[in-house]
Amino acid sequence: MALSLTIILSLMLSTVESARIHAIMSFEKESAQLALESVLAEYNIPLYERYGLFAVDGNRDYLTEDILKYAERNETQGIFAFEASQAYIAETVLLSDMDYMPMEKEIVQYMKVKKGEDLISSLSNQNNQTELSKIQSSKKDLNKKIDEYAEAAQLESEQNNGEIITDNEADNAESVKDPRKSLMDILKEGILKLILPEGTAVSQKSLKETVNQTKEEKICHGISDFNQTQQVTNFLQSMDFSQNMVQAATDQLNGLIVNEYILEHFKRAVASDEICKSQTTQLQYEIEYIICGHSDDRDNLLDIANRIILIRTALNTAYLMSDAEKVSQVHTLAASLSAIFPFMEPVVYMLIMAAWGYAESIVDVRSLLAGSRVPLMKNRMTWNLSLTALMDGKLNETGQDSEGMDYGDYLRILLFVTKRKIKYERMENLIQANIRLEEGFKDFTMHRCYYALTCYFEFYSETLFGAYTGNQRRYVNNEQWAECY
């Protein structure tokens, strides 16, 4: 009976010990979970308040020790007592990992919570693609006509006693003002001086340090000589708005939501009510930087102005060629300017058209920067600049349309054709630079902002029935746990 009771008692105590250990392991797993959740709750406050992004600030020195301390606070006593002895961070996921998928996920969730389902219904890829199709079609048609007329004029000039006539030689009538020359004289003052509203100064801020050393893009230069057909065509070809470019740049709905996030959380040249004007930022023209990528505010504003002028030039010139009255005016002027070399008239006609459309675009951009709207497609009522005013070198007109697209809408178009990865890299640069301006965050870096953590924990628990466990006086249990936002 003694032997039987010993066996039975051993079985009962082993069962109790096994149940106790499994309960302790459950508590240890819960302790690991709570420790990581507690650390994730210590997200970077300025990063969330300014940009709605959750991330553990790994810039502090004792992150692992903090995790262990939270695990120790969840230790239990009594029969289910255990001790958290060590913690190791096994793996981290940054906001920029996996091609910025964590950052995109947080932005999309944040915007859906903030804006609700109305945000989804208000966004449409089709609208953007329609606008871009009109721009690309206008650019292509204008380029084609300029090339055709220039080639025909060149061929005829070569047949004229073998003499090759340049575009400059078409400007022969001293009694007739050439609007191209008037515009070129005006452009010597610089585009920024022409487009900025009166009393507005260009920001001189510059981005000194960046997370990502992305290749700085070339500035989109405007046209300085409207006698050179090649310079006009090069300007029109400097940006691609084709469907292939659009499909490569945007990721359908998420891409559109991220664009709206950028428009709401970053500053621009024209003030927006959504942007907190009291916030200190490294750059003044932040959205312009995301699109253009230059370190200086001045370069970004100049680049964005030329890009919008490019869009407007293609569309404005397309309207000019559809207006019979304006076509007649330009034909008459071109005939007068090319009286000596009549075969140059078609080229002069197209270049005057491009110059007039370009000058109207300068007026349009000035209106946008003043807070007005500009229709995507012009008509006789919304056209601002007369040919006579251009010939006299006067670009003082400013549109006051209440309908059409504002400056933010044109930025939205340009964001739509900006490559996805470039947008995230430049957003990351701006976020890091701006958070460093906050008190106590001068060493902040985005490359130590953790979206997810995986930790290994080592727990100890004492044996309850030492007589039946031999020399082993405590159990060691390793737990792995992962948490993310």
C-alpha positions as CSV (number, residue, x, y, z in Angstrom):
1,M,0.0,0.0,0.0
2,A,2.9,2.4,0.8
3,L,4.4,1.7,-2.6
4,S,1.0,2.2,-4.3
5,L,0.4,5.4,-2.4
6,T,3.8,6.7,-3.3
7,I,3.1,6.1,-7.0
8,I,-0.4,7.6,-6.8
9,L,0.9,10.6,-4.8
10,S,3.8,11.2,-7.3
11,L,1.3,11.1,-10.2
12,M,-1.0,13.6,-8.4
13,L,1.8,16.0,-7.5
14,S,3.2,15.8,-11.0
15,T,-0.2,16.6,-12.5
16,V,-0.5,19.6,-10.1
17,E,3.0,20.8,-11.0
18,S,2.3,20.4,-14.7
19,A,-0.9,22.4,-14.4
20,R,0.9,25.1,-12.3
21,I,3.8,25.4,-14.8
22,H,1.4,25.7,-17.7
23,A,-0.5,28.5,-15.8
24,I,2.8,30.2,-15.1
25,M,3.7,30.0,-18.8
26,S,0.4,31.6,-19.7
27,F,1.1,34.5,-17.2
28,E,4.6,34.8,-18.6
29,K,3.3,35.2,-22.2
30,E,0.8,37.8,-21.0
31,S,3.6,39.6,-19.2
32,A,5.6,39.7,-22.5
33,Q,2.6,41.0,-24.4
34,L,1.9,43.7,-21.8
35,A,5.6,44.7,-21.8
36,L,5.7,45.3,-25.5
37,E,2.3,47.0,-25.6
38,S,3.4,49.3,-22.8
39,V,6.5,50.3,-24.8
40,L,4.5,50.9,-27.9
41,A,2.3,53.2,-25.9
42,E,5.4,55.4,-25.3
43,Y,5.2,56.6,-28.9
44,N,6.9,59.8,-30.0
45,I,4.4,62.5,-29.1
46,P,5.5,65.3,-31.5
47,L,5.5,62.7,-34.4
48,Y,1.9,61.8,-33.6
49,E,0.6,65.3,-32.8
50,R,2.1,66.8,-36.0
51,Y,1.8,63.9,-38.5
52,G,-0.5,61.4,-37.0
53,L,2.2,58.6,-37.0
54,F,2.7,56.1,-34.2
55,A,6.3,55.0,-33.7
56,V,8.4,53.9,-30.7
57,D,11.3,56.4,-30.3
58,G,14.3,54.1,-30.4
59,N,16.6,57.1,-30.0
60,R,16.6,56.7,-26.3
61,D,19.4,54.7,-24.7
62,Y,17.6,52.2,-22.6
63,L,14.8,50.8,-24.6
64,T,15.6,47.1,-23.8
65,E,15.8,47.9,-20.1
66,D,12.4,49.6,-20.3
67,I,10.9,46.5,-21.8
68,L,12.3,44.4,-19.1
69,K,11.0,46.7,-16.4
70,Y,7.5,46.5,-17.8
71,A,7.8,42.7,-17.8
72,E,8.9,42.8,-14.2
73,R,5.9,44.9,-13.2
74,N,3.7,42.0,-14.4
75,E,5.4,39.3,-12.3
76,T,3.0,37.3,-10.1
77,Q,3.4,36.0,-6.5
78,G,2.3,33.0,-4.6
79,I,1.9,29.5,-6.1
80,F,2.2,31.0,-9.7
81,A,5.2,33.2,-9.0
82,F,7.7,33.8,-11.8
83,E,10.6,36.2,-12.4
84,A,11.4,38.1,-15.7
85,S,15.2,37.9,-15.8
86,Q,16.2,39.1,-19.3
87,A,14.8,40.7,-22.5
88,Y,16.3,40.9,-25.9
89,I,15.1,42.9,-28.9
90,A,15.3,40.3,-31.7
91,E,13.8,42.3,-34.6
92,T,12.6,45.8,-35.4
93,V,10.5,47.1,-38.2
94,L,10.9,50.8,-39.2
95,L,8.4,53.0,-40.8
96,S,10.5,53.0,-43.9
97,D,10.9,49.2,-44.1
98,M,9.3,47.1,-46.8
99,D,9.3,50.0,-49.2
100,Y,7.5,52.3,-46.7
101,M,4.5,49.9,-46.3
102,P,4.2,50.5,-42.5
103,M,4.2,54.3,-43.1
104,E,1.7,54.1,-45.8
105,K,-0.6,51.9,-43.7
106,E,-0.5,54.3,-40.8
107,I,-1.2,57.3,-43.1
108,V,-4.2,55.6,-44.8
109,Q,-5.7,54.5,-41.4
110,Y,-5.2,58.0,-40.0
111,M,-6.8,59.7,-42.9
112,K,-9.8,57.2,-42.9
113,V,-10.4,57.9,-39.2
114,K,-10.0,61.6,-39.6
115,K,-12.0,62.1,-42.7
116,G,-14.4,59.1,-42.6
117,E,-15.8,57.2,-45.5
118,D,-16.4,60.5,-47.4
119,L,-12.7,60.6,-48.1
120,I,-12.9,57.4,-50.2
121,S,-15.9,58.5,-52.2
122,S,-14.4,61.9,-52.9
123,L,-11.2,60.5,-54.4
124,S,-11.1,59.5,-58.0
125,N,-8.2,58.3,-60.2
126,Q,-10.3,59.0,-63.3
127,N,-10.4,62.8,-62.7
128,N,-6.6,63.0,-62.4
129,Q,-6.1,60.8,-65.4
130,T,-8.5,62.9,-67.5
131,E,-6.7,66.1,-66.6
132,L,-3.3,64.5,-67.3
133,S,-4.6,63.2,-70.7
134,K,-5.6,66.7,-71.7
135,I,-2.2,68.1,-70.7
136,Q,-0.2,65.3,-72.5
137,S,-2.4,65.6,-75.6
138,S,-2.0,69.4,-75.8
139,K,1.8,69.1,-75.3
140,K,2.1,66.4,-78.0
141,D,0.0,68.3,-80.6
142,L,1.9,71.6,-80.0
143,N,5.3,69.9,-80.3
144,K,4.2,68.1,-83.5
145,K,3.0,71.3,-85.2
146,I,6.2,73.2,-84.2
147,D,8.4,70.4,-85.5
148,E,6.4,70.1,-88.8
149,Y,6.5,73.8,-89.5
150,A,10.2,74.1,-88.6
151,E,11.1,71.2,-90.8
152,A,9.1,72.5,-93.8
153,A,10.6,76.0,-93.4
154,Q,14.1,74.5,-93.2
155,L,13.5,72.5,-96.4
156,E,12.2,75.5,-98.3
157,S,15.1,77.7,-97.1
158,E,17.6,75.1,-98.4
159,Q,15.8,75.1,-101.8
160,N,16.0,78.9,-101.9
161,N,19.4,79.2,-103.5
162,G,20.8,76.8,-100.9
163,E,20.5,79.5,-98.2
164,I,19.7,78.3,-94.7
165,I,17.5,80.8,-92.8
166,T,17.5,80.8,-89.0
167,D,14.5,81.7,-86.9
168,N,16.2,85.0,-85.8
169,E,16.2,86.2,-89.4
170,A,12.5,86.2,-89.5
171,D,12.4,89.2,-87.2
172,N,12.8,91.9,-89.9
173,A,10.0,94.4,-89.6
174,E,11.2,97.2,-87.4
175,S,7.8,98.9,-87.6
176,V,6.0,95.8,-86.1
177,K,6.5,94.9,-82.5
178,D,7.4,91.2,-82.0
179,P,5.6,89.8,-78.9
180,R,8.4,87.2,-78.6
181,K,11.0,89.9,-78.2
182,S,8.8,91.8,-75.7
183,L,8.3,88.6,-73.7
184,M,12.0,87.7,-73.7
185,D,12.8,91.2,-72.4
186,I,10.3,90.7,-69.6
187,L,11.8,87.3,-68.7
188,K,15.2,88.8,-68.1
189,E,13.8,89.9,-64.7
190,G,13.3,86.3,-63.7
191,I,10.2,84.2,-63.3
192,L,9.9,84.6,-59.5
193,K,9.8,88.3,-59.8
194,L,7.0,88.0,-62.4
195,I,4.8,85.6,-60.5
196,L,5.0,86.6,-56.9
197,P,2.2,88.8,-55.6
198,E,3.3,92.3,-54.6
199,G,4.9,92.5,-51.2
200,T,5.7,88.7,-51.1
201,A,9.3,87.7,-50.5
202,V,10.8,84.3,-51.4
203,S,11.8,82.1,-48.5
204,Q,15.5,81.6,-48.0
205,K,15.2,78.5,-45.9
206,S,17.3,75.4,-46.7
207,L,17.2,71.8,-45.7
208,K,20.6,71.0,-44.2
209,E,20.4,67.3,-43.1
210,T,18.4,64.6,-44.5
211,V,17.6,60.9,-43.8
212,N,17.8,59.8,-47.4
213,Q,20.4,61.3,-49.7
214,T,18.2,61.2,-52.7
215,K,19.6,62.4,-56.0
216,E,18.6,66.1,-56.5
217,E,16.5,66.5,-59.6
218,K,17.3,69.1,-62.3
219,I,15.3,72.3,-62.1
220,C,12.7,72.6,-64.8
221,H,13.9,75.6,-66.7
222,G,11.5,77.8,-68.6
223,I,11.9,79.3,-72.1
224,S,14.3,82.3,-72.5
225,D,14.4,82.5,-76.3
226,F,11.2,82.2,-78.4
227,N,13.1,82.5,-81.6
228,Q,14.5,79.0,-81.1
229,T,12.0,76.2,-81.9
230,Q,14.3,73.6,-80.3
231,Q,14.2,75.4,-76.9
232,V,10.4,75.6,-77.0
233,T,10.0,71.9,-77.9
234,N,12.6,70.9,-75.2
235,F,10.6,72.8,-72.6
236,L,7.4,71.0,-73.6
237,Q,9.1,67.6,-73.5
238,S,10.7,68.3,-70.1
239,M,7.9,66.5,-68.2
240,D,6.0,63.4,-69.0
241,F,2.2,63.2,-68.2
242,S,1.5,60.0,-70.2
243,Q,-0.5,57.1,-68.8
244,N,2.7,55.0,-68.5
245,M,4.1,57.6,-66.2
246,V,0.9,57.9,-64.1
247,Q,0.6,54.1,-63.7
248,A,4.2,53.9,-62.5
249,A,3.8,56.8,-60.0
250,T,0.5,56.1,-58.2
251,D,-0.8,53.1,-56.3
252,Q,-4.4,53.5,-56.9
253,L,-6.5,54.5,-53.9
254,N,-3.8,54.5,-51.3
255,G,-1.7,56.7,-53.4
256,L,-4.5,59.2,-53.7
257,I,-5.1,59.2,-49.9
258,V,-1.4,59.8,-49.3
259,N,-1.5,62.8,-51.6
260,E,-4.3,64.3,-49.6
261,Y,-2.4,63.6,-46.4
262,I,0.6,65.5,-47.9
263,L,-1.6,68.5,-48.9
264,E,-3.0,68.7,-45.3
265,H,0.2,68.2,-43.3
266,F,2.9,70.0,-45.1
267,K,3.3,73.7,-45.9
268,R,3.1,75.2,-49.3
269,A,3.7,78.6,-51.0
270,V,0.1,79.6,-50.8
271,A,-1.2,79.4,-47.1
272,S,-3.7,76.7,-46.3
273,D,-6.2,76.7,-43.4
274,E,-5.4,73.1,-42.6
275,I,-1.7,73.8,-41.9
276,C,-0.9,75.1,-38.4
277,K,0.9,78.4,-39.2
278,S,2.4,78.4,-35.7
279,Q,4.4,75.3,-36.4
280,T,8.1,75.8,-37.0
281,T,9.4,74.0,-40.1
282,Q,12.8,73.7,-41.7
283,L,11.4,74.6,-45.1
284,Q,8.6,77.0,-46.0
285,Y,7.7,75.3,-49.3
286,E,7.4,71.7,-48.1
287,I,5.0,70.2,-50.7
288,E,7.1,71.9,-53.4
289,Y,10.2,70.1,-51.9
290,I,8.3,66.7,-52.0
291,I,7.6,67.2,-55.7
292,C,10.9,68.8,-56.8
293,G,13.5,67.6,-54.2
294,H,15.8,70.7,-54.0
295,S,17.4,71.6,-50.7
296,D,16.6,75.3,-51.0
297,D,13.1,76.9,-50.9
298,R,13.9,79.2,-53.7
299,D,14.8,76.4,-56.1
300,N,11.7,74.5,-55.2
301,L,9.4,77.4,-55.8
302,L,11.1,78.2,-59.1
303,D,10.9,74.6,-60.2
304,I,7.2,74.2,-59.3
305,A,6.4,77.5,-61.0
306,N,8.0,76.3,-64.2
307,R,6.2,73.0,-64.0
308,I,2.8,74.7,-63.6
309,I,3.7,77.1,-66.4
310,L,4.5,74.1,-68.6
311,I,1.1,72.6,-67.9
312,R,-0.6,76.0,-68.5
313,T,1.4,76.7,-71.7
314,A,0.3,73.5,-73.3
315,L,-3.4,74.1,-72.4
316,N,-3.4,77.8,-73.1
317,T,-1.8,77.4,-76.6
318,A,-4.3,74.6,-77.4
319,Y,-7.1,77.1,-76.7
320,L,-5.4,79.9,-78.7
321,M,-5.3,77.6,-81.8
322,S,-9.1,76.9,-81.4
323,D,-10.0,80.6,-81.2
324,A,-10.6,81.9,-84.7
325,E,-10.2,85.5,-83.8
326,K,-6.9,85.0,-82.0
327,V,-5.6,82.8,-84.8
328,S,-6.3,85.5,-87.3
329,Q,-4.5,88.1,-85.2
330,V,-1.4,85.9,-84.9
331,H,-1.4,85.0,-88.6
332,T,-1.5,88.7,-89.6
333,L,1.3,89.5,-87.2
334,A,3.4,86.5,-88.3
335,A,3.0,87.5,-92.0
336,S,4.2,91.0,-91.2
337,L,7.2,89.7,-89.2
338,S,8.2,87.3,-92.0
339,A,7.7,89.5,-95.0
340,I,11.2,89.0,-96.3
341,F,11.1,85.2,-95.9
342,P,7.5,84.2,-96.4
343,F,8.3,80.5,-95.9
344,M,9.1,81.3,-92.3
345,E,5.6,82.5,-91.5
346,P,4.2,79.1,-90.2
347,V,7.2,78.8,-87.8
348,V,6.8,82.4,-86.6
349,Y,3.1,81.8,-86.2
350,M,3.6,78.8,-84.0
351,L,6.3,80.5,-81.9
352,I,4.1,83.5,-81.4
353,M,1.3,81.2,-80.3
354,A,3.7,79.5,-77.8
355,A,4.9,82.8,-76.5
356,W,1.4,84.1,-76.0
357,G,0.4,80.9,-74.2
358,Y,3.5,81.1,-72.1
359,A,2.8,84.7,-71.1
360,E,-0.7,83.8,-70.2
361,S,0.7,81.0,-68.1
362,I,2.8,83.5,-66.1
363,V,-0.4,85.5,-65.4
364,D,-2.1,82.2,-64.4
365,V,0.6,81.3,-61.9
366,R,0.6,84.8,-60.4
367,S,-3.1,84.4,-59.9
368,L,-2.6,81.0,-58.3
369,L,0.0,82.3,-55.9
370,A,-2.4,85.2,-55.0
371,G,-5.0,82.6,-53.9
372,S,-7.2,82.8,-57.0
373,R,-8.4,79.9,-59.3
374,V,-7.5,79.1,-62.9
375,P,-9.7,76.9,-65.1
376,L,-8.0,73.9,-66.6
377,M,-9.2,74.8,-70.0
378,K,-9.6,78.5,-70.9
379,N,-12.3,80.2,-73.0
380,R,-12.9,83.7,-74.3
381,M,-14.3,84.8,-70.9
382,T,-11.4,83.5,-68.8
383,W,-8.6,84.6,-71.1
384,N,-6.6,87.4,-69.4
385,L,-3.8,88.7,-71.7
386,S,-4.3,90.5,-75.0
387,L,-1.8,90.3,-77.8
388,T,-1.5,94.0,-77.7
389,A,-0.5,94.0,-74.0
390,L,2.1,91.3,-74.7
391,M,3.5,93.3,-77.6
392,D,3.8,96.3,-75.3
393,G,5.5,94.1,-72.6
394,K,2.7,94.4,-70.1
395,L,1.9,91.3,-68.0
396,N,0.0,93.2,-65.3
397,E,-3.3,91.3,-65.6
398,T,-4.3,88.9,-62.9
399,G,-7.2,86.6,-63.1
400,Q,-9.9,86.7,-60.5
401,D,-11.8,83.5,-61.4
402,S,-14.0,82.0,-58.7
403,E,-14.2,78.7,-60.5
404,G,-11.5,76.3,-61.6
405,M,-8.4,74.9,-60.0
406,D,-6.5,76.5,-57.2
407,Y,-2.8,76.2,-56.4
408,G,-3.4,73.1,-54.3
409,D,-5.1,71.4,-57.2
410,Y,-2.1,71.9,-59.4
411,L,0.1,70.5,-56.7
412,R,-2.2,67.5,-56.5
413,I,-1.6,66.9,-60.2
414,L,2.1,67.1,-59.8
415,L,2.0,64.8,-56.7
416,F,0.0,62.3,-58.8
417,V,2.9,61.9,-61.3
418,T,5.7,61.9,-58.6
419,K,7.2,58.5,-57.9
420,R,5.9,56.8,-54.8
421,K,9.2,56.0,-53.2
422,I,10.5,59.6,-53.8
423,K,7.5,61.0,-52.0
424,Y,8.0,58.9,-49.0
425,E,11.8,59.6,-48.8
426,R,11.2,63.3,-49.0
427,M,8.4,63.2,-46.5
428,E,10.7,61.3,-44.1
429,N,13.4,64.0,-44.6
430,L,11.0,66.8,-43.7
431,I,9.5,65.0,-40.7
432,Q,12.9,64.3,-39.2
433,A,14.1,67.9,-39.8
434,N,10.9,69.4,-38.3
435,I,10.8,67.1,-35.2
436,R,14.4,68.1,-34.5
437,L,13.2,71.6,-34.1
438,E,11.1,70.5,-31.1
439,E,12.6,71.0,-27.6
440,G,14.4,67.9,-26.4
441,F,14.4,66.2,-29.8
442,K,17.5,67.6,-31.5
443,D,19.0,64.1,-32.0
444,F,15.8,62.6,-33.4
445,T,16.2,60.3,-36.4
446,M,13.6,58.5,-38.5
447,H,15.8,55.5,-38.9
448,R,15.3,54.6,-35.2
449,C,11.5,55.0,-35.2
450,Y,10.1,51.5,-34.7
451,Y,6.7,50.5,-36.1
452,A,7.0,46.9,-34.7
453,L,9.2,45.1,-32.2
454,T,9.9,41.4,-31.7
455,C,11.4,40.5,-28.3
456,Y,12.7,37.3,-26.6
457,F,12.1,37.1,-22.8
458,E,13.7,34.7,-20.3
459,F,11.5,33.9,-17.3
460,Y,12.4,31.8,-14.1
461,S,9.9,30.1,-11.8
462,E,10.7,28.0,-8.7
463,T,9.7,24.4,-8.4
464,L,6.9,23.7,-5.9
465,F,7.6,20.1,-5.1
466,G,11.4,19.9,-4.9
467,A,11.4,16.3,-3.7
468,Y,9.9,15.1,-7.0
469,T,12.0,17.2,-9.4
470,G,15.5,16.0,-8.5
471,N,18.2,18.6,-8.6
472,Q,16.3,21.0,-10.7
473,R,15.1,23.8,-8.4
474,R,13.7,26.2,-11.0
475,Y,12.2,26.2,-14.4
476,V,13.5,28.4,-17.3
477,N,11.0,29.5,-20.0
478,N,11.8,31.5,-23.1
479,E,9.0,33.5,-24.7
480,Q,9.0,35.4,-28.0
481,W,6.4,38.1,-28.7
482,A,5.9,40.6,-31.5
483,E,3.7,43.7,-31.5
484,C,3.0,46.5,-34.0
485,Y,0.8,49.5,-34.3
